[in-house]
Amino acid sequence: MEDFEENEETGRKRWYDKDPLLREALELLRLSAPNERKEAQDYILKLQEEVAADVIERIYEMVTQFSGKGNRWYDNDPVMLRAIEILRQADPTTQRIAALKILQSLETKKEI
């Protein structure tokens, strides 16, 4: 995939590693149980209204191409793959707002 930079540990850096808040949110999302991801996933999918139609079309093409075939934690779940790609294409402000919502959602689930 694209949007990688150098990383000390792996030699690669994920697109969301550039923002500590976004990195933390997606790392917690990755570590969460599938049933805990649902609310965050649904919220992220709502972001497609803020992402341009041509970008959405590229996302659907990529989901079709990579679903179940990639090495990333979200590649084997087509809905999560779509949600994460929508988030990746969003502007940085929207990404940070989404990261806060994801963290809040996951924190609420942990308190129960």
C-alpha positions, 0 to 999 in steps of 0.5 A, spaced: 500 500 500 502 507 499 502 512 504 508 509 508 514 512 511 520 510 515 519 507 521 524 505 526 521 498 528 519 495 522 522 500 517 515 502 515 510 507 517 502 506 517 499 512 514 495 513 521 502 513 525 503 521 523 498 523 528 498 520 535 491 520 536 489 517 530 494 512 531 492 510 538 485 510 536 486 505 530 491 501 535 486 500 540 480 498 535 485 493 532 486 490 539 478 490 541 474 484 540 470 484 533 463 486 537 467 492 540 469 495 534 461 495 531 460 502 533 466 505 531 466 502 524 459 504 523 461 511 525 467 511 520 462 509 515 458 515 516 464 519 514 463 517 506 458 523 506 464 527 507 469 524 502 468 525 495 464 520 490 471 519 486 474 517 492 469 512 494 469 509 488 477 508 488 475 505 495 470 500 493 475 498 487 481 497 493 476 493 497 474 488 492 481 487 490 484 487 497 479 484 501 481 478 505 488 478 501 492 483 505 496 483 511 493 489 515 489 487 521 483 490 517 484 486 511 480 480 512 473 484 514 471 487 508 466 492 512 472 494 516 477 495 510 472 500 507 471 504 514 478 504 515 480 506 507 474 512 508 478 514 514 484 514 511 481 519 505 478 524 510 481 530 511 486 531 517 481 534 522 475 529 520 480 524 522 482 527 529 474 528 530 473 520 528 479 518 532 476 521 539 469 518 537 473 511 536 477 512 543 470 514 546 466 509 543 472 503 545 472 506 552 465 506 554 465 499 551 471 497 556 467 500 562 461 495 561 
